Every structure is written in structure tokens, then in C-alpha cells.
Amino acid sequence: MVVHLIDGTYELFRHFYGLRRFTKTDRPLGAVAGVLNTVLQMIEQGATHVGVATDHVIESFRNDLYPGYKTGAGLEPALLAQFHPLEQALADMGVVVWPMVELEADDALASAAKTAEADSRVEKVCIWTPDKDLGQCVRSDRVVQVYRRTKQILDAEGVRKKFGVAPERIPDFLALVGDAADGYPGIAGYGSVGAARAVNQYGALEDWPPAILGERCDTALLFKKLATLRTDAPLFGDVGALRWTGPKEAFGAFAAKSDDARLLPRAMAAPRS
């Protein structure tokens, strides 16, 4: 089987701003319906085992580690108002959803990928997100990262070509170059080429000669901790739990108020596994 793990928060942002660009208005559940249609399209194209991770709240344990880490400040109310309805709508559509509070959606994706990879019945795990930090979860060609917009599929070699380092060294790389989306700046003087070269030469930041980073060592290690995804979230015990078997009865009520006439018939007609 192939397991598909979807970054629900990213998809919600993508559909929210995509709709605004084309319609110039914000429908109350427009982005939610967009995400549901995307998931249904995957099911129509053969996906049988699907899990969606979401940020139930924006803040996580990382905000306690670093005050500059991303928060919900400045998030548009029309977008924020669709976070929780998305989680309920996915559940009503029969899709497994993991709303994260102390951890982030990325941690859920990493945890789910680790659990699925350990199951011998799983042929491949596809992580659908463009977030750079998910590159650390890629394993050979069995756990891959899928960039929906550019239609790229990164296996381990693809991660090396894109970032210049092996998947397991992505946290070290990001600690040096920073991640603007997550709110930490990296270490001054390190661009992507120089960071990749240094990581390949010295390995994990913990193993670097102290003189290289000097007084910046503790900061670099803190940023690495921010970039390192947790893989211990207790999401499911058996990949069979991710099998999609069709919408629940409650989905009809959501579809009716979503202002998208395609949703219910499309969900009812989608192939059941």
C-alpha cells in the first residue's frame, strides 16, 4: 500500500489565497472546500490510505524555546476562522485528521511517516508538503516528499540535489541558513552553499570543532532543535486506521453549508478501499 500524509495547514493557506486571487472575495468555508476537493481528487486517483495533519493552534512547544518563533499574530481572521472547520469537515468526510496543539502539523507528519515506514506492508510513504524541514523524513525512495505545485517528488537523492545535504542533515543545514517561515534567522555568514559545504565536511553540529562557531554554537544548536521534527506523537498504531472507507452521515450537513454543490456527490462517488 501507499500511505499519503498531507499538510492540511499548508493546503488551507494555499486554497485561501488561491481563491482570493481569482475571486477577490473570501467565502467563509471556501478554503475548507478547496482542501476537501484536493483530498477527494487524490482518492479518485487511487489513494487508499490518507492522513491529514493540521495546526489546531499555531503556537507549539518551540515558542517556549525561542521567543522569535512563528505565532498566529497577523494571521487573517477569515483564514484563522477556517482552521477548526477544516478539521471537522475532514473527519466528517471520513479522513483521518490529526489536530496538533503542543506539537505542530510537521511533527505529526514526521511521526506518521516513521510509523508507516516501519510497517512492512507499506510500499511507499508520500508526504505532501513543500516545507523544507520535512526533507529530514525522506528515506531512500520509500519515504518521499511531494511538492504539489511544482509536481516534484524528492527521494533521498532529490533532497541532496536540492539542498546539498543528506536528509538526516537537514536540521543542521536549516540551523545555519535559518527558516523565515518558522521565524529563526540562522547563523550570520552562512548561505545555502556554504552551509551545505560545512555540514558535509563536519557532519552534525554537535560534532563540529568548537572554534568554528565559537560563541554562536549554543544559538546554532538551539536553531537545530527548532528545525528537528518530533517523531513520537502517538497518532495511530496500525496503518489500517488510515484507510478511507467513505464519508460519514454528518458530511451531508457540512456539504450543504459549504456552498460547493460538488462535494457530497463527489465524496459519495469516490472509490472505497
C-alpha positions, 0 to 999 in steps of 0.5 A, spaced: 500 500 500 501 507 499 500 511 505 499 519 503 500 524 509 498 531 507 499 538 510 492 540 511 495 547 514 499 548 508 493 546 503 488 551 507 493 557 506 494 555 499 486 554 497 485 561 501 489 565 497 488 561 491 481 563 491 482 570 493 486 571 487 481 569 482 475 571 486 477 577 490 472 575 495 473 570 501 467 565 502 467 563 509 468 555 508 471 556 501 478 554 503 475 548 507 472 546 500 478 547 496 482 542 501 476 537 501 476 537 493 484 536 493 483 530 498 477 527 494 481 528 487 487 524 490 482 518 492 479 518 485 486 517 483 487 511 487 489 513 494 487 508 499 490 510 505 490 518 507 492 522 513 491 529 514 495 533 519 493 540 521 495 546 526 489 546 531 493 552 534 499 555 531 503 556 537 507 549 539 512 547 544 518 551 540 515 558 542 517 556 549 524 555 546 525 561 542 521 567 543 522 569 535 518 563 533 512 563 528 505 565 532 498 566 529 499 574 530 497 577 523 494 571 521 487 573 517 481 572 521 477 569 515 483 564 514 484 563 522 476 562 522 477 556 517 482 552 521 477 548 526 472 547 520 477 544 516 478 539 521 471 537 522 469 537 515 475 532 514 473 527 519 466 528 517 468 526 510 471 520 513 479 522 513 483 521 518 485 528 521 490 529 526 489 536 530 496 538 533 496 543 539 503 542 543 506 539 537 505 542 530 502 539 523 510 537 521 511 533 527 505 529 526 507 528 519 514 526 521 511 521 526 506 518 521 511 517 516 516 513 521 510 509 523 508 507 516 515 506 514 516 501 519 510 497 517 512 492 512 506 492 508 507 499 506 510 500 499 511 507 499 510 513 504 508 520 500 508 526 504 505 532 501 508 538 503 513 543 500 516 545 507 523 544 507 524 541 514 520 535 512 526 533 507 529 530 514 523 524 513 525 522 506 528 515 506 531 512 500 525 512 495 520 509 500 519 515 504 518 521 499 516 528 499 511 531 494 511 538 492 504 539 489 505 545 485 511 544 482 509 536 481 516 534 484 517 528 488 524 528 492 527 521 494 533 521 498 537 523 492 532 529 490 533 532 497 541 532 496 540 535 489 536 540 492 539 542 498 546 539 498 545 535 504 543 528 506 536 528 509 538 526 516 542 533 515 537 537 514 536 540 521 543 542 521 543 545 514 536 549 516 540 551 523 545 555 519 541 558 513 535 559 518 527 558 516 523 565 515 517 561 515 518 558 522 521 565 524 529 563 526 534 567 522 540 562 522 547 563 523 550 570 520 555 568 514 552 562 512 548 561 505 545 555 502 552 553 499 556 554 504 552 551 509 551 545 505 559 545 504 560 545 512 555 540 514 558 535 509 565 536 511 563 536 519 557 532 519 552 534 525 553 540 529 554 537 535 560 534 532 563 540 529 570 543 532 568 548 537 572 554 534 568 554 528 562 557 531 565 559 537 560 563 541 554 562 536 554 554 537 549 554 543 544 559 538 546 554 532 544 548 536 538 551 539 536 553 531 537 545 530 532 543 535 527 548 532 528 545 525 528 537 528 521 534 527 518 530 533 517 523 531 513 520 537 506 523 537 502 517 538 497 518 532 495 511 530 498 504 531 496 500 525 496 503 518 489 500 517 486 506 521 488 510 515 484 507 510 478 511 507 472 507 507 467 513 505 464 519 508 460 519 514 452 521 515 454 528 518 458 530 511 451 531 508 450 537 513 457 540 512 456 539 504 450 543 504 453 549 508 459 549 504 456 552 498 460 547 493 454 543 490 460 538 488 462 535 494 457 530 497 456 527 490 463 527 489 465 524 496 459 519 495 462 517 488 469 516 490 472 509 490 472 505 497 478 501 499 
